[in-house]
Amino acid sequence: MTSKWVSPIGDEGIYQIDTGKWRTFQPVISSDRCINCRLCAYYCPVSAIKLSEEETVYIDLSYCKGCGICATECPRNAIDMVREGDE
């Protein structure tokens, strides 16, 4: 008996899933509270938090699914979760 596994890697390479369409809430970073420790990026399950050329973090909303883990893990409470469209 053989079993098939679902894998994110196919014949063409790694598939990218547009997880940003799942979101009801989105994170908003408060630049005055953020100390750029990057813990939010470390804990983000979809790697939606990136580093800009200016070495500051930003959120790529095309991948962010709005789970709120980044806001929970931020030691300075610099990330607020707001309802999509209310930002």
C-alpha positions as CSV (number, residue, x, y, z in Angstrom):
1,M,0.0,0.0,0.0
2,T,1.4,3.4,-1.0
3,S,0.3,6.7,0.3
4,K,0.5,10.1,-1.3
5,W,1.7,13.2,0.6
6,V,0.7,16.7,-0.3
7,S,3.8,18.8,-0.6
8,P,4.4,22.5,-1.3
9,I,7.1,21.4,-3.8
10,G,6.0,20.3,-7.2
11,D,7.6,19.6,-10.5
12,E,8.1,23.3,-11.2
13,G,9.6,24.2,-7.8
14,I,8.1,25.7,-4.7
15,Y,4.5,26.8,-5.0
16,Q,3.7,30.2,-3.6
17,I,0.2,30.4,-2.0
18,D,-1.5,33.8,-1.8
19,T,-2.3,33.6,1.9
20,G,-3.1,37.3,2.0
21,K,-6.7,36.7,0.8
22,W,-7.5,34.8,4.0
23,R,-7.2,37.9,6.2
24,T,-9.9,39.5,8.3
25,F,-7.5,41.5,10.4
26,Q,-4.2,43.0,9.4
27,P,-1.2,44.0,11.4
28,V,-0.1,47.7,11.5
29,I,3.4,48.5,12.8
30,S,3.7,51.6,15.0
31,S,7.1,53.1,14.0
32,D,7.4,55.1,17.2
33,R,7.1,51.9,19.4
34,C,9.0,49.5,17.2
35,I,12.6,48.9,18.2
36,N,13.4,46.8,15.1
37,C,14.2,43.7,17.1
38,R,12.7,41.5,14.3
39,L,11.0,39.0,16.7
40,C,7.8,39.5,14.7
41,A,9.6,38.3,11.6
42,Y,11.0,35.3,13.4
43,Y,7.6,34.2,14.6
44,C,5.6,34.9,11.4
45,P,4.5,31.5,10.1
46,V,4.4,32.7,6.4
47,S,7.4,35.0,6.4
48,A,5.3,38.0,5.6
49,I,7.4,40.3,7.6
50,K,10.4,41.6,5.6
51,L,13.3,43.9,6.0
52,S,13.4,47.0,3.9
53,E,16.5,48.6,2.4
54,E,16.5,51.0,5.4
55,E,16.8,48.0,7.7
56,T,13.3,48.4,9.1
57,V,10.6,45.8,9.2
58,Y,7.5,46.0,7.1
59,I,4.6,43.6,6.4
60,D,4.1,42.1,2.9
61,L,0.3,42.0,3.0
62,S,0.1,39.7,-0.1
63,Y,1.3,36.9,2.2
64,C,0.1,38.0,5.6
65,K,-2.9,35.9,6.7
66,G,-3.8,38.1,9.7
67,C,-3.1,35.5,12.4
68,G,-1.8,38.1,14.9
69,I,1.2,36.0,16.1
70,C,3.5,39.0,15.3
71,A,1.4,41.3,17.5
72,T,1.3,38.8,20.3
73,E,5.1,38.2,20.2
74,C,6.1,41.9,19.9
75,P,7.8,42.9,23.2
76,R,7.0,46.6,22.7
77,N,3.3,46.1,21.6
78,A,4.3,47.9,18.4
79,I,1.9,45.9,16.2
80,D,-1.8,46.5,16.3
81,M,-4.3,44.2,14.6
82,V,-7.0,46.2,12.8
83,R,-10.0,45.0,10.9
84,E,-9.2,44.9,7.2
85,G,-10.2,48.2,5.5
86,D,-10.2,50.2,8.8
87,E,-6.5,51.1,8.6
